[in-house]
Amino acid sequence: MNSVLGRRTRFLAATTATAGLLLVAGCSSDDGGGSTTVKGVKLVKADQITTCTHLPYPPFQSEIDGKVQGFDVSLIDLVAKDLGVKQEFIDTPFENFKTGAFLNSGECDLAAAGMTITDERKKNVDFSDPYFEATQAVLADKKSGITSFADLKGKKVGTQAQTTGEDYATSHGLDPVSFESSDALLNGLRTGQVQAVIIDYPVVQGWLKDKANADAFEVADNINTGEQYGFSVKKGNTALVAAINKAIADAKADGTYKTLYEKWIGPYDAAAASASPSAS
């Protein structure tokens, strides 16, 4: 998922969900003087690791029954457990992940959002080791006649704003309709605003678990763009990067990663899980 600086920002009313989900309307640099250091890792607030995310983006993060859950959430829960703290969330517009705004302001410790590691983003944030190999999928209305990426020429195609899927579409000559969230993108396909969408394949996998979606739509193409997901932190926060990398490595070694993968994404794909620090 994810790329280029945004064209619009989502402002959310401040509210607190039962699971501690914090929805914010803007960016604040006030940490209330509550920062602390746990096992050598400096955290912006005592007793918690604060994760910036962008909801919804299932299966990586979404609010289910009043609680933020997903594959990314579960992996960072492992980091929190190692540090002896809890994980809390801030839902923020996606463009902040490229600029590192919420990290630099001291609002969040890390960003987790099914986010592709890119050289452009590395200018503003530091990334953990890659934890997931991602591909883009073309999901099309079964009545559209679209059976491959090449068939998208001249068709109404949707993408999620700020994403690498959108970048891929535009760089290959398409003029996609841009939707702010994955939910809005799926709704655009359902309502006929677009005939096909380009988005990360795991997201499509999740959509197709719904029978109504599976009956109406099909994967027309799967595009290997060489993308790898990583968690981002404020530049120079090497201790937190090390803690995240340790949790990822331990989870892969003891089988926890596989269990979480099967829970949130589907049948285990060793290739998707094989992302390594040496890859870029």
LOZA-890682 format. One record per residue (C-alpha): residue in three letters; x, y, z. Coordinates in nm, 3 decimals, decimal comma. Layout:
LOZA-890682
REC   resn        c1        c2        c3
REC    ALA         X         Y         Z
...
//
This chain:
LOZA-890682
REC   resn        c1        c2        c3
REC    MET     0,000     0,000     0,000
REC    ASN     0,078     0,365     0,005
REC    SER     0,268     0,641    -0,166
REC    VAL     0,271     1,000    -0,297
REC    LEU     0,183     1,307    -0,087
REC    GLY    -0,190     1,353    -0,062
REC    ARG    -0,445     1,568    -0,225
REC    ARG    -0,683     1,578     0,065
REC    THR    -0,691     1,517     0,439
REC    ARG    -0,949     1,330     0,641
REC    PHE    -1,053     1,507     0,958
REC    LEU    -1,212     1,291     1,224
REC    ALA    -1,420     1,393     1,522
REC    ALA    -1,247     1,328     1,852
REC    THR    -1,396     1,027     2,026
REC    THR    -1,280     0,736     2,236
REC    ALA    -1,385     0,377     2,165
REC    THR    -1,404     0,112     2,432
REC    ALA    -1,078    -0,044     2,320
REC    GLY    -0,889     0,282     2,358
REC    LEU    -0,899     0,384     1,994
REC    LEU    -0,832     0,755     1,971
REC    LEU    -0,964     0,938     1,667
REC    VAL    -0,801     1,275     1,620
REC    ALA    -0,887     1,580     1,414
REC    GLY    -0,538     1,718     1,382
REC    CYS    -0,178     1,695     1,493
REC    SER    -0,059     1,791     1,842
REC    SER     0,296     1,802     1,967
REC    ASP     0,188     1,792     2,333
REC    ASP     0,303     1,472     2,497
REC    GLY     0,190     1,592     2,839
REC    GLY     0,535     1,529     2,976
REC    GLY     0,445     1,164     2,996
REC    SER     0,729     1,018     2,790
REC    THR     0,920     0,731     2,941
REC    THR     1,198     0,485     2,865
REC    VAL     1,125     0,113     2,887
REC    LYS     1,404    -0,141     2,839
REC    GLY     1,609     0,126     2,659
REC    VAL     1,320     0,226     2,428
REC    LYS     1,185     0,580     2,465
REC    LEU     0,807     0,596     2,435
REC    VAL     0,602     0,914     2,393
REC    LYS     0,363     0,814     2,673
REC    ALA     0,418     0,609     2,983
REC    ASP     0,290     0,251     2,995
REC    GLN     0,198     0,232     2,627
REC    ILE     0,331     0,213     2,274
REC    THR     0,135     0,461     2,063
REC    THR     0,069     0,347     1,706
REC    CYS    -0,042     0,577     1,428
REC    THR    -0,255     0,401     1,169
REC    HIS    -0,512     0,474     0,899
REC    LEU    -0,845     0,296     0,932
REC    PRO    -0,981     0,087     0,785
REC    TYR    -0,733    -0,128     0,596
REC    PRO    -0,825    -0,488     0,663
REC    PRO    -0,673    -0,737     0,714
REC    PHE    -0,389    -0,524     0,848
REC    GLN    -0,589    -0,291     1,069
REC    SER    -0,957    -0,215     1,115
REC    GLU    -1,201    -0,155     1,397
REC    ILE    -1,395    -0,472     1,480
REC    ASP    -1,647    -0,473     1,763
REC    GLY    -1,507    -0,148     1,899
REC    LYS    -1,149    -0,273     1,898
REC    VAL    -0,866    -0,210     1,653
REC    GLN    -0,752    -0,547     1,521
REC    GLY    -0,554    -0,696     1,233
REC    PHE    -0,224    -0,844     1,123
REC    ASP    -0,019    -0,528     1,181
REC    VAL    -0,189    -0,474     1,516
REC    SER    -0,107    -0,827     1,628
REC    LEU     0,261    -0,791     1,533
REC    ILE     0,299    -0,465     1,724
REC    ASP     0,117    -0,624     2,018
REC    LEU     0,418    -0,858     2,033
REC    VAL     0,650    -0,557     2,060
REC    ALA     0,431    -0,411     2,336
REC    LYS     0,434    -0,744     2,521
REC    ASP     0,815    -0,759     2,506
REC    LEU     0,830    -0,407     2,652
REC    GLY     0,564    -0,479     2,915
REC    VAL     0,326    -0,209     2,792
REC    LYS    -0,007    -0,190     2,605
REC    GLN    -0,070    -0,069     2,250
REC    GLU    -0,291     0,233     2,183
REC    PHE    -0,389     0,386     1,848
REC    ILE    -0,427     0,717     1,670
REC    ASP    -0,613     0,719     1,338
REC    THR    -0,451     0,977     1,114
REC    PRO    -0,462     1,075     0,744
REC    PHE    -0,231     0,860     0,539
REC    GLU    -0,010     1,139     0,408
REC    ASN     0,132     1,176     0,758
REC    PHE     0,303     0,841     0,714
REC    LYS     0,508     0,969     0,425
REC    THR     0,615     1,288     0,600
REC    GLY     0,656     1,134     0,944
REC    ALA     0,458     1,426     1,089
REC    PHE     0,301     1,244     1,384
REC    LEU     0,628     1,072     1,464
REC    ASN     0,828     1,394     1,457
REC    SER     0,570     1,579     1,667
REC    GLY     0,590     1,319     1,942
REC    GLU     0,230     1,210     1,892
REC    CYS     0,315     0,849     1,802
REC    ASP     0,597     0,604     1,856
REC    LEU     0,549     0,424     1,526
REC    ALA     0,328     0,400     1,219
REC    ALA     0,164     0,071     1,115
REC    ALA    -0,057     0,083     0,809
REC    GLY     0,027    -0,190     0,560
REC    MET     0,293     0,055     0,443
REC    THR     0,535    -0,010     0,159
REC    ILE     0,900     0,070     0,222
REC    THR     1,020     0,321    -0,039
REC    ASP     1,336     0,528    -0,080
REC    GLU     1,124     0,844    -0,078
REC    ARG     0,975     0,760     0,261
REC    LYS     1,315     0,667     0,400
REC    LYS     1,410     1,034     0,367
REC    ASN     1,164     1,119     0,645
REC    VAL     1,134     0,807     0,861
REC    ASP     1,326     0,494     0,957
REC    PHE     1,177     0,154     0,879
REC    SER     1,183    -0,177     1,055
REC    ASP     1,292    -0,487     0,869
REC    PRO     1,032    -0,579     0,605
REC    TYR     0,768    -0,814     0,743
REC    PHE     0,546    -0,882     0,442
REC    GLU     0,587    -0,920     0,064
REC    ALA     0,290    -0,758    -0,111
REC    THR     0,144    -0,767    -0,460
REC    GLN    -0,122    -0,552    -0,624
REC    ALA    -0,445    -0,705    -0,750
REC    VAL    -0,696    -0,596    -1,011
REC    LEU    -1,045    -0,673    -0,881
REC    ALA    -1,311    -0,635    -1,149
REC    ASP    -1,685    -0,658    -1,186
REC    LYS    -1,757    -0,995    -1,347
REC    LYS    -1,976    -0,820    -1,606
REC    SER    -1,702    -0,573    -1,708
REC    GLY    -1,514    -0,799    -1,948
REC    ILE    -1,189    -0,713    -1,771
REC    THR    -0,958    -1,014    -1,749
REC    SER    -0,615    -0,849    -1,717
REC    PHE    -0,442    -0,522    -1,633
REC    ALA    -0,420    -0,448    -2,005
REC    ASP    -0,800    -0,446    -2,024
REC    LEU    -0,819    -0,146    -1,791
REC    LYS    -0,744     0,100    -2,071
REC    GLY    -1,056     0,306    -2,131
REC    LYS    -1,231     0,164    -1,825
REC    LYS    -1,331     0,336    -1,502
REC    VAL    -1,068     0,224    -1,252
REC    GLY    -1,054     0,303    -0,882
REC    THR    -0,758     0,325    -0,645
REC    GLN    -0,704     0,428    -0,285
REC    ALA    -0,552     0,774    -0,254
REC    GLN    -0,185     0,804    -0,161
REC    THR    -0,109     0,439    -0,235
REC    THR     0,143     0,254    -0,446
REC    GLY    -0,153     0,100    -0,626
REC    GLU    -0,254     0,447    -0,736
REC    ASP     0,106     0,522    -0,836
REC    TYR     0,120     0,204    -1,042
REC    ALA    -0,202     0,290    -1,221
REC    THR    -0,099     0,644    -1,311
REC    SER     0,253     0,542    -1,412
REC    HIS     0,101     0,294    -1,657
REC    GLY    -0,117     0,547    -1,831
REC    LEU    -0,440     0,516    -1,634
REC    ASP    -0,638     0,803    -1,484
REC    PRO    -0,794     0,637    -1,181
REC    VAL    -1,076     0,761    -0,964
REC    SER    -0,923     0,822    -0,622
REC    PHE    -1,101     0,706    -0,307
REC    GLU    -0,989     0,801     0,041
REC    SER    -1,017     0,462     0,210
REC    SER    -1,037     0,096     0,118
REC    ASP    -1,400     0,089     0,233
REC    ALA    -1,486     0,378     0,001
REC    LEU    -1,301     0,206    -0,282
REC    LEU    -1,499    -0,115    -0,240
REC    ASN    -1,822     0,084    -0,222
REC    GLY    -1,727     0,257    -0,547
REC    LEU    -1,696    -0,084    -0,712
REC    ARG    -2,021    -0,207    -0,560
REC    THR    -2,216     0,098    -0,676
REC    GLY    -2,074     0,101    -1,028
REC    GLN    -1,872     0,419    -0,993
REC    VAL    -1,580     0,215    -1,123
REC    GLN    -1,559    -0,116    -1,308
REC    ALA    -1,238    -0,235    -1,144
REC    VAL    -1,001    -0,140    -0,864
REC    ILE    -0,628    -0,178    -0,800
REC    ILE    -0,528    -0,243    -0,440
REC    ASP    -0,305    -0,473    -0,234
REC    TYR    -0,396    -0,837    -0,287
REC    PRO    -0,441    -0,924     0,083
REC    VAL    -0,714    -0,660     0,102
REC    VAL    -0,886    -0,820    -0,196
REC    GLN    -0,856    -1,160    -0,029
REC    GLY    -1,044    -1,021     0,268
REC    TRP    -1,317    -0,870     0,052
REC    LEU    -1,374    -1,195    -0,134
REC    LYS    -1,447    -1,381     0,188
REC    ASP    -1,785    -1,207     0,168
REC    LYS    -2,009    -1,417    -0,060
REC    ALA    -2,180    -1,113    -0,210
REC    ASN    -1,842    -0,975    -0,318
REC    ALA    -1,725    -1,312    -0,447
REC    ASP    -2,044    -1,348    -0,652
REC    ALA    -2,006    -1,004    -0,812
REC    PHE    -1,630    -0,957    -0,849
REC    GLU    -1,321    -1,155    -0,947
REC    VAL    -0,944    -1,110    -0,948
REC    ALA    -0,861    -1,017    -1,307
REC    ASP    -0,487    -0,988    -1,254
REC    ASN    -0,220    -1,007    -0,987
REC    ILE     0,076    -0,772    -1,026
REC    ASN     0,408    -0,842    -0,856
REC    THR     0,546    -0,494    -0,789
REC    GLY     0,819    -0,609    -0,550
REC    GLU     0,669    -0,422    -0,256
REC    GLN     0,757    -0,494     0,105
REC    TYR     0,578    -0,365     0,412
REC    GLY     0,758    -0,213     0,709
REC    PHE     0,675    -0,029     1,030
REC    SER     0,810     0,326     1,047
REC    VAL     0,953     0,522     1,339
REC    LYS     1,102     0,866     1,391
REC    LYS     1,444     0,896     1,230
REC    GLY     1,719     0,796     1,469
REC    ASN     1,498     0,587     1,698
REC    THR     1,725     0,286     1,665
REC    ALA     1,617     0,126     1,993
REC    LEU     1,254     0,100     1,883
REC    VAL     1,355    -0,030     1,540
REC    ALA     1,561    -0,299     1,713
REC    ALA     1,267    -0,393     1,937
REC    ILE     1,033    -0,425     1,639
REC    ASN     1,285    -0,628     1,440
REC    LYS     1,336    -0,864     1,735
REC    ALA     0,962    -0,920     1,772
REC    ILE     0,924    -0,994     1,399
REC    ALA     1,221    -1,234     1,397
REC    ASP     1,103    -1,413     1,711
REC    ALA     0,750    -1,449     1,572
REC    LYS     0,881    -1,605     1,252
REC    ALA     1,109    -1,839     1,446
REC    ASP     0,852    -1,968     1,695
REC    GLY     0,555    -2,001     1,458
REC    THR     0,358    -1,704     1,591
REC    TYR     0,393    -1,519     1,261
REC    LYS     0,242    -1,813     1,070
REC    THR    -0,046    -1,836     1,317
REC    LEU    -0,124    -1,465     1,284
REC    TYR    -0,091    -1,480     0,906
REC    GLU    -0,345    -1,761     0,885
REC    LYS    -0,579    -1,581     1,124
REC    TRP    -0,583    -1,247     0,946
REC    ILE    -0,480    -1,305     0,585
REC    GLY    -0,554    -1,663     0,486
REC    PRO    -0,363    -1,979     0,390
REC    TYR     0,002    -1,930     0,476
REC    ASP     0,214    -1,804     0,187
REC    ALA     0,580    -1,860     0,269
REC    ALA     0,685    -1,632    -0,019
REC    ALA     0,484    -1,341     0,118
REC    ALA     0,634    -1,401     0,461
REC    SER     0,991    -1,427     0,335
REC    ALA     1,066    -1,055     0,336
REC    SER     1,421    -1,013     0,458
REC    PRO     1,630    -0,718     0,587
REC    SER     1,855    -0,739     0,284
REC    ALA     1,566    -0,669     0,044
REC    SER     1,463    -0,316    -0,048
//
